Amino acid sequence: MELDKYLIEATQEVFASMIFIDISPEAESDEPVSAFAPNISSLIGLAGDMKGILGIHCPADVAMAITSSMLGMEVEELGEDAKDAIGEIANMVAGGLKVALAANDKKIELAIPTTVIGQSLRTSGLAGASRLMLPFRCDKGRFGLELRYVMT
């Protein structure tokens, strides 16, 4: 299954249609989440034929630029607006993954995103889960899309 392709397409579609920021995917990476220096991460749980989490990890500058573009107003700090925006991106990308998997006769359910702001953020998931880390670049820097999953 081409999970990386589905995730890249879903992410590019969300950014093209809702955020209006040009992004470009980089090669799949083994980098830890900390390599993206995230100040904000949004995680959404997956259940069904795929179990795990999907996460978006952004440094503050990238998250504020995304939020500003999404809301059409200047955002100068990480707060509730940024948490809502990054959480909604995680939700929309996970929704794109859900549609792609449904076309392959796989059903998944999505939880409500949880978004955290802080320093030195790290994530963990299911023991023995596969991991996909997809870096993206925009004019403000890099952010990471992470999928930790087990297919059943």
N, CA and C atoms as a LAMMPS dump frame, in Angstrom:
ITEM: TIMESTEP
0
ITEM: NUMBER OF ATOMS
456
ITEM: BOX BOUNDS ff ff ff
-5.0000000000000000e+02 5.0000000000000000e+02
-5.0000000000000000e+02 5.0000000000000000e+02
-5.0000000000000000e+02 5.0000000000000000e+02
ITEM: ATOMS id mol type element x y z
1 1 1 N 0.851 -1.184 0
2 1 2 C 0 0 0
3 1 3 C 0.892 1.241 0
4 2 1 N 0.506 2.23 -0.708
5 2 2 C 1.326 3.428 -0.89
6 2 3 C 0.956 4.517 0.116
7 3 1 N 1.185 4.248 1.388
8 3 2 C 0.784 5.194 2.428
9 3 3 C 1.466 6.544 2.27
10 4 1 N 2.766 6.535 1.929
11 4 2 C 3.466 7.805 1.76
12 4 3 C 2.818 8.641 0.659
13 5 1 N 2.47 8.006 -0.448
14 5 2 C 1.821 8.705 -1.555
15 5 3 C 0.472 9.29 -1.116
16 6 1 N -0.334 8.494 -0.413
17 6 2 C -1.644 8.972 0.063
18 6 3 C -1.484 10.181 0.981
19 7 1 N -0.516 10.101 1.883
20 7 2 C -0.315 11.188 2.844
21 7 3 C 0.213 12.449 2.17
22 8 1 N 1.129 12.295 1.233
23 8 2 C 1.654 13.461 0.516
24 8 3 C 0.532 14.129 -0.271
25 9 1 N -0.259 13.33 -0.989
26 9 2 C -1.363 13.898 -1.765
27 9 3 C -2.381 14.587 -0.868
28 10 1 N -2.745 13.96 0.24
29 10 2 C -3.726 14.553 1.155
30 10 3 C -3.195 15.864 1.736
31 11 1 N -1.928 15.891 2.117
32 11 2 C -1.331 17.091 2.702
33 11 3 C -1.259 18.214 1.669
34 12 1 N -0.815 17.891 0.464
35 12 2 C -0.75 18.911 -0.581
36 12 3 C -2.135 19.451 -0.922
37 13 1 N -3.132 18.595 -0.943
38 13 2 C -4.506 19.034 -1.228
39 13 3 C -5.017 19.991 -0.148
40 14 1 N -4.779 19.661 1.116
41 14 2 C -5.209 20.523 2.222
42 14 3 C -4.537 21.888 2.123
43 15 1 N -3.233 21.9 1.874
44 15 2 C -2.513 23.173 1.809
45 15 3 C -2.914 23.988 0.581
46 16 1 N -3.187 23.324 -0.544
47 16 2 C -3.577 24.043 -1.765
48 16 3 C -4.989 24.616 -1.657
49 17 1 N -5.908 23.881 -1.037
50 17 2 C -7.311 24.298 -1.035
51 17 3 C -7.73 25.097 0.191
52 18 1 N -7.046 24.926 1.306
53 18 2 C -7.497 25.559 2.555
54 18 3 C -6.508 26.575 3.127
55 19 1 N -5.231 26.423 2.833
56 19 2 C -4.225 27.241 3.511
57 19 3 C -3.518 28.182 2.547
58 20 1 N -3.438 27.796 1.294
59 20 2 C -2.854 28.633 0.245
60 20 3 C -1.383 28.951 0.494
61 21 1 N -0.671 27.952 0.982
62 21 2 C 0.78 28.028 1.149
63 21 3 C 1.375 26.913 0.306
64 22 1 N 2.39 27.258 -0.484
65 22 2 C 3.081 26.244 -1.273
66 22 3 C 3.962 25.4 -0.354
67 23 1 N 3.796 24.1 -0.457
68 23 2 C 4.646 23.169 0.293
69 23 3 C 5.24 22.178 -0.691
70 24 1 N 6.378 21.638 -0.326
71 24 2 C 6.972 20.586 -1.143
72 24 3 C 7.433 19.462 -0.226
73 25 1 N 7.104 18.231 -0.604
74 25 2 C 7.54 17.1 0.211
75 25 3 C 9.022 16.843 0.015
76 26 1 N 9.657 16.39 1.069
77 26 2 C 11.033 15.924 0.997
78 26 3 C 10.999 14.405 1.061
79 27 1 N 12.113 13.766 0.898
80 27 2 C 12.175 12.308 0.956
81 27 3 C 11.789 11.815 2.344
82 28 1 N 11.151 10.658 2.378
83 28 2 C 10.806 10.033 3.646
84 28 3 C 12.048 9.98 4.525
85 29 1 N 11.858 10.142 5.826
86 29 2 C 12.991 10.311 6.722
87 29 3 C 12.877 9.418 7.947
88 30 1 N 14.006 9.127 8.552
89 30 2 C 14.038 8.443 9.838
90 30 3 C 14.251 9.436 10.975
91 31 1 N 14.201 10.733 10.655
92 31 2 C 14.443 11.75 11.667
93 31 3 C 13.457 11.621 12.82
94 32 1 N 13.915 11.833 14.04
95 32 2 C 12.973 11.869 15.156
96 32 3 C 12.154 13.162 15.091
97 33 1 N 11.031 13.16 15.771
98 33 2 C 10.183 14.353 15.81
99 33 3 C 10.995 15.565 16.265
100 34 1 N 11.916 15.369 17.199
101 34 2 C 12.705 16.48 17.733
102 34 3 C 13.535 17.177 16.651
103 35 1 N 13.824 16.494 15.535
104 35 2 C 14.587 17.117 14.455
105 35 3 C 13.819 18.258 13.802
106 36 1 N 12.502 18.278 13.972
107 36 2 C 11.677 19.341 13.407
108 36 3 C 11.484 20.492 14.391
109 37 1 N 12.137 20.411 15.553
110 37 2 C 12.065 21.43 16.597
111 37 3 C 10.624 21.88 16.833
112 38 1 N 9.716 20.911 17.054
113 38 2 C 8.318 21.313 17.154
114 38 3 C 8.017 22.08 18.439
115 39 1 N 7.261 23.147 18.268
116 39 2 C 6.691 23.862 19.402
117 39 3 C 5.209 23.563 19.508
118 40 1 N 4.667 22.937 18.446
119 40 2 C 3.26 22.549 18.435
120 40 3 C 3.132 21.245 17.665
121 41 1 N 2.388 20.322 18.239
122 41 2 C 2.109 19.039 17.592
123 41 3 C 0.639 18.723 17.766
124 42 1 N 0.045 18.213 16.7
125 42 2 C -1.334 17.758 16.767
126 42 3 C -1.367 16.289 16.39
127 43 1 N -2.006 15.486 17.22
128 43 2 C -2.081 14.045 17.026
129 43 3 C -3.534 13.623 16.93
130 44 1 N -3.804 12.703 16.014
131 44 2 C -5.146 12.171 15.867
132 44 3 C -5.064 10.654 15.86
133 45 1 N -5.889 10.026 16.681
134 45 2 C -5.894 8.574 16.778
135 45 3 C -6.649 7.931 15.629
136 46 1 N -6.163 6.748 15.231
137 46 2 C -6.771 5.971 14.15
138 46 3 C -7.178 4.606 14.704
139 47 1 N -8.353 4.142 14.329
140 47 2 C -8.832 2.827 14.764
141 47 3 C -9.469 2.123 13.569
142 48 1 N -9.623 0.824 13.672
143 48 2 C -10.213 0.032 12.592
144 48 3 C -9.158 -0.846 11.955
145 49 1 N -9.15 -0.883 10.603
146 49 2 C -8.175 -1.71 9.891
147 49 3 C -6.755 -1.161 10.011
148 50 1 N -6.632 0.098 10.365
149 50 2 C -5.338 0.706 10.68
150 50 3 C -5.47 1.329 12.062
151 51 1 N -4.586 0.929 12.948
152 51 2 C -4.581 1.495 14.3
153 51 3 C -3.308 2.302 14.471
154 52 1 N -3.401 3.427 15.169
155 52 2 C -2.211 4.216 15.413
156 52 3 C -2.512 5.683 15.588
157 53 1 N -1.52 6.514 15.234
158 53 2 C -1.673 7.961 15.328
159 53 3 C -1.092 8.625 14.09
160 54 1 N -1.689 9.741 13.739
161 54 2 C -1.156 10.615 12.706
162 54 3 C -0.834 11.928 13.401
163 55 1 N 0.354 12.465 13.155
164 55 2 C 0.757 13.699 13.816
165 55 3 C 1.329 14.717 12.851
166 56 1 N 1.08 15.982 13.152
167 56 2 C 1.689 17.109 12.452
168 56 3 C 2.569 17.806 13.483
169 57 1 N 3.832 18.044 13.156
170 57 2 C 4.792 18.631 14.093
171 57 3 C 5.412 19.877 13.46
172 58 1 N 5.23 21.038 14.096
173 58 2 C 5.686 22.313 13.517
174 58 3 C 6.474 23.155 14.506
175 59 1 N 7.538 23.81 14.034
176 59 2 C 8.156 24.873 14.817
177 59 3 C 7.183 26.06 14.886
178 60 1 N 7.392 26.938 15.832
179 60 2 C 6.483 28.068 16.052
180 60 3 C 6.307 28.924 14.802
181 61 1 N 7.402 29.299 14.126
182 61 2 C 7.304 30.175 12.944
183 61 3 C 6.443 29.566 11.848
184 62 1 N 6.624 28.282 11.614
185 62 2 C 5.85 27.594 10.579
186 62 3 C 4.382 27.526 10.989
187 63 1 N 4.123 27.157 12.233
188 63 2 C 2.739 27.057 12.711
189 63 3 C 2.025 28.402 12.651
190 64 1 N 2.71 29.485 13.014
191 64 2 C 2.077 30.809 12.963
192 64 3 C 1.81 31.239 11.526
193 65 1 N 2.718 30.92 10.594
194 65 2 C 2.495 31.252 9.184
195 65 3 C 1.309 30.469 8.633
196 66 1 N 1.233 29.188 8.956
197 66 2 C 0.11 28.361 8.513
198 66 3 C -1.198 28.903 9.082
199 67 1 N -1.207 29.195 10.365
200 67 2 C -2.419 29.69 11.017
201 67 3 C -2.835 31.029 10.438
202 68 1 N -1.871 31.925 10.232
203 68 2 C -2.17 33.243 9.65
204 68 3 C -2.818 33.101 8.282
205 69 1 N -2.249 32.244 7.453
206 69 2 C -2.79 32.059 6.11
207 69 3 C -4.169 31.409 6.155
208 70 1 N -4.325 30.444 7.025
209 70 2 C -5.604 29.732 7.124
210 70 3 C -6.723 30.649 7.616
211 71 1 N -6.409 31.521 8.565
212 71 2 C -7.427 32.396 9.158
213 71 3 C -7.547 33.744 8.453
214 72 1 N -6.572 34.068 7.599
215 72 2 C -6.615 35.35 6.91
216 72 3 C -6.354 36.536 7.818
217 73 1 N -5.57 36.313 8.872
218 73 2 C -5.202 37.385 9.8
219 73 3 C -3.84 37.071 10.392
220 74 1 N -3.142 38.094 10.841
221 74 2 C -1.803 37.905 11.397
222 74 3 C -1.888 37.23 12.765
223 75 1 N -1.151 36.14 12.916
224 75 2 C -1.062 35.424 14.185
225 75 3 C 0.38 35.546 14.65
226 76 1 N 0.586 36.103 15.841
227 76 2 C 1.934 36.394 16.32
228 76 3 C 2.361 35.571 17.522
229 77 1 N 1.514 34.631 17.941
230 77 2 C 1.885 33.768 19.063
231 77 3 C 1.172 32.43 18.932
232 78 1 N 1.772 31.425 19.534
233 78 2 C 1.118 30.124 19.574
234 78 3 C 0.07 30.169 20.678
235 79 1 N -1.155 29.954 20.311
236 79 2 C -2.258 29.966 21.27
237 79 3 C -3.396 29.127 20.725
238 80 1 N -4.596 29.446 21.146
239 80 2 C -5.765 28.661 20.763
240 80 3 C -5.989 28.644 19.249
241 81 1 N -5.758 29.786 18.567
242 81 2 C -5.949 29.81 17.114
243 81 3 C -5.006 28.825 16.428
244 82 1 N -3.749 28.813 16.842
245 82 2 C -2.779 27.899 16.245
246 82 3 C -3.133 26.451 16.582
247 83 1 N -3.54 26.191 17.818
248 83 2 C -3.941 24.834 18.195
249 83 3 C -5.103 24.363 17.338
250 84 1 N -6.102 25.226 17.131
251 84 2 C -7.25 24.863 16.299
252 84 3 C -6.837 24.615 14.85
253 85 1 N -5.981 25.491 14.309
254 85 2 C -5.575 25.375 12.904
255 85 3 C -4.763 24.103 12.663
256 86 1 N -3.762 23.85 13.485
257 86 2 C -2.916 22.673 13.285
258 86 3 C -3.724 21.403 13.551
259 87 1 N -4.626 21.446 14.519
260 87 2 C -5.518 20.31 14.767
261 87 3 C -6.423 20.036 13.582
262 88 1 N -6.919 21.09 12.956
263 88 2 C -7.788 20.912 11.791
264 88 3 C -7.004 20.362 10.608
265 89 1 N -5.749 20.764 10.458
266 89 2 C -4.924 20.199 9.389
267 89 3 C -4.73 18.697 9.612
268 90 1 N -4.417 18.313 10.848
269 90 2 C -4.271 16.883 11.153
270 90 3 C -5.567 16.139 10.825
271 91 1 N -6.696 16.732 11.169
272 91 2 C -7.991 16.114 10.91
273 91 3 C -8.24 15.959 9.406
274 92 1 N -7.946 16.999 8.629
275 92 2 C -8.193 16.945 7.187
276 92 3 C -7.241 15.965 6.489
277 93 1 N -5.977 15.934 6.896
278 93 2 C -5.027 14.988 6.304
279 93 3 C -5.442 13.557 6.656
280 94 1 N -5.826 13.334 7.903
281 94 2 C -6.302 12.001 8.304
282 94 3 C -7.562 11.626 7.522
283 95 1 N -8.428 12.603 7.262
284 95 2 C -9.605 12.35 6.445
285 95 3 C -9.238 11.938 5.03
286 96 1 N -8.225 12.581 4.468
287 96 2 C -7.731 12.19 3.143
288 96 3 C -7.176 10.783 3.135
289 97 1 N -6.465 10.417 4.203
290 97 2 C -5.953 9.057 4.337
291 97 3 C -7.116 8.068 4.443
292 98 1 N -8.13 8.426 5.197
293 98 2 C -9.305 7.564 5.366
294 98 3 C -9.974 7.288 4.017
295 99 1 N -10.126 8.309 3.193
296 99 2 C -10.735 8.151 1.866
297 99 3 C -9.869 7.247 0.985
298 100 1 N -8.544 7.464 1.001
299 100 2 C -7.64 6.65 0.186
300 100 3 C -7.679 5.188 0.621
301 101 1 N -7.715 4.958 1.93
302 101 2 C -7.768 3.577 2.422
303 101 3 C -9.106 2.927 2.104
304 102 1 N -10.19 3.696 2.157
305 102 2 C -11.514 3.154 1.831
306 102 3 C -11.548 2.653 0.386
307 103 1 N -10.833 3.341 -0.504
308 103 2 C -10.752 2.903 -1.906
309 103 3 C -10.002 1.582 -2.027
310 104 1 N -9.266 1.195 -0.976
311 104 2 C -8.544 -0.08 -0.931
312 104 3 C -9.197 -1.063 0.04
313 105 1 N -10.499 -0.851 0.297
314 105 2 C -11.294 -1.732 1.166
315 105 3 C -10.771 -1.803 2.603
316 106 1 N -10.168 -0.718 3.064
317 106 2 C -9.735 -0.612 4.462
318 106 3 C -10.559 0.475 5.127
319 107 1 N -11.068 0.192 6.3
320 107 2 C -11.891 1.166 7.014
321 107 3 C -11.162 1.622 8.263
322 108 1 N -11.111 2.937 8.435
323 108 2 C -10.547 3.481 9.666
324 108 3 C -11.499 4.525 10.23
325 109 1 N -11.431 4.674 11.519
326 109 2 C -12.177 5.704 12.233
327 109 3 C -11.166 6.679 12.813
328 110 1 N -11.563 7.951 12.887
329 110 2 C -10.678 8.999 13.371
330 110 3 C -11.16 9.514 14.719
331 111 1 N -10.227 9.728 15.615
332 111 2 C -10.536 10.347 16.906
333 111 3 C -10.502 11.867 16.734
334 112 1 N -10.79 12.572 17.788
335 112 2 C -10.687 14.03 17.793
336 112 3 C -9.216 14.387 17.998
337 113 1 N -8.676 15.344 17.225
338 113 2 C -7.258 15.691 17.38
339 113 3 C -6.948 16.267 18.767
340 114 1 N -5.768 15.97 19.237
341 114 2 C -5.236 16.566 20.458
342 114 3 C -4.012 17.369 20.051
343 115 1 N -3.975 18.637 20.448
344 115 2 C -2.874 19.514 20.061
345 115 3 C -2.196 20.052 21.307
346 116 1 N -0.871 20.009 21.298
347 116 2 C -0.101 20.49 22.434
348 116 3 C 0.931 21.512 21.966
349 117 1 N 1.207 22.465 22.845
350 117 2 C 2.222 23.488 22.616
351 117 3 C 3.267 23.33 23.711
352 118 1 N 4.545 23.382 23.337
353 118 2 C 5.581 23.265 24.345
354 118 3 C 6.961 23.232 23.726
355 119 1 N 7.909 22.794 24.513
356 119 2 C 9.301 22.663 24.094
357 119 3 C 9.686 21.197 24.154
358 120 1 N 10.596 20.776 23.293
359 120 2 C 11.143 19.409 23.313
360 120 3 C 10.049 18.348 23.252
361 121 1 N 9.084 18.538 22.349
362 121 2 C 7.987 17.583 22.222
363 121 3 C 8.488 16.288 21.596
364 122 1 N 8.015 15.169 22.118
365 122 2 C 8.305 13.846 21.579
366 122 3 C 7 13.069 21.558
367 123 1 N 6.918 12.085 20.68
368 123 2 C 5.722 11.251 20.622
369 123 3 C 6.119 9.794 20.694
370 124 1 N 5.164 8.979 21.064
371 124 2 C 5.346 7.531 20.99
372 124 3 C 3.997 6.948 20.594
373 125 1 N 4.016 5.729 20.162
374 125 2 C 2.784 5.106 19.712
375 125 3 C 2.745 3.651 20.113
376 126 1 N 1.995 2.886 19.374
377 126 2 C 1.846 1.47 19.645
378 126 3 C 3.192 0.754 19.602
379 127 1 N 3.396 -0.16 20.533
380 127 2 C 4.614 -0.97 20.515
381 127 3 C 4.633 -1.804 19.238
382 128 1 N 5.75 -1.831 18.562
383 128 2 C 5.891 -2.618 17.346
384 128 3 C 5.248 -2 16.115
385 129 1 N 4.797 -0.758 16.211
386 129 2 C 4.141 -0.105 15.082
387 129 3 C 5.162 0.298 14.019
388 130 1 N 4.708 0.337 12.781
389 130 2 C 5.516 0.894 11.702
390 130 3 C 5.46 2.408 11.813
391 131 1 N 6.483 3.075 11.277
392 131 2 C 6.538 4.535 11.377
393 131 3 C 6.916 5.126 10.033
394 132 1 N 6.2 6.163 9.675
395 132 2 C 6.486 6.922 8.462
396 132 3 C 6.661 8.372 8.886
397 133 1 N 7.769 8.989 8.524
398 133 2 C 7.983 10.416 8.801
399 133 3 C 8.202 11.1 7.464
400 134 1 N 7.31 12.044 7.155
401 134 2 C 7.374 12.766 5.887
402 134 3 C 7.631 14.242 6.152
403 135 1 N 8.828 14.717 5.867
404 135 2 C 9.113 16.147 6.014
405 135 3 C 8.528 16.936 4.835
406 136 1 N 8.068 18.134 5.138
407 136 2 C 7.604 19.073 4.124
408 136 3 C 8.32 20.395 4.348
409 137 1 N 8.474 21.151 3.271
410 137 2 C 9.115 22.456 3.354
411 137 3 C 8.175 23.502 2.792
412 138 1 N 8.137 24.654 3.475
413 138 2 C 7.447 25.839 2.97
414 138 3 C 8.407 27.011 3.138
415 139 1 N 7.999 28.203 2.742
416 139 2 C 8.946 29.324 2.788
417 139 3 C 9.345 29.705 4.214
418 140 1 N 8.603 29.29 5.22
419 140 2 C 8.954 29.592 6.615
420 140 3 C 9.791 28.511 7.276
421 141 1 N 9.979 27.377 6.611
422 141 2 C 10.781 26.309 7.2
423 141 3 C 10.188 24.94 6.938
424 142 1 N 10.538 24.006 7.805
425 142 2 C 10.103 22.616 7.655
426 142 3 C 9.102 22.244 8.736
427 143 1 N 8.24 21.282 8.391
428 143 2 C 7.384 20.637 9.379
429 143 3 C 7.321 19.16 9.028
430 144 1 N 6.89 18.345 9.97
431 144 2 C 6.854 16.909 9.746
432 144 3 C 5.453 16.345 9.881
433 145 1 N 5.161 15.366 9.047
434 145 2 C 3.93 14.586 9.138
435 145 3 C 4.361 13.176 9.517
436 146 1 N 3.808 12.679 10.605
437 146 2 C 4.211 11.385 11.123
438 146 3 C 3.014 10.443 11.172
439 147 1 N 3.242 9.194 10.788
440 147 2 C 2.231 8.156 10.92
441 147 3 C 2.868 6.984 11.624
442 148 1 N 2.3 6.605 12.762
443 148 2 C 2.706 5.39 13.476
444 148 3 C 1.489 4.469 13.417
445 149 1 N 1.667 3.26 12.869
446 149 2 C 0.486 2.457 12.58
447 149 3 C 0.758 0.96 12.596
448 150 1 N -0.328 0.236 12.763
449 150 2 C -0.368 -1.211 12.612
450 150 3 C -1.569 -1.503 11.734
451 151 1 N -1.352 -2.247 10.651
452 151 2 C -2.464 -2.643 9.777
453 151 3 C -2.98 -3.995 10.263
454 152 1 N -4.298 -4.134 10.292
455 152 2 C -4.882 -5.409 10.71
456 152 3 C -5.601 -6.068 9.566
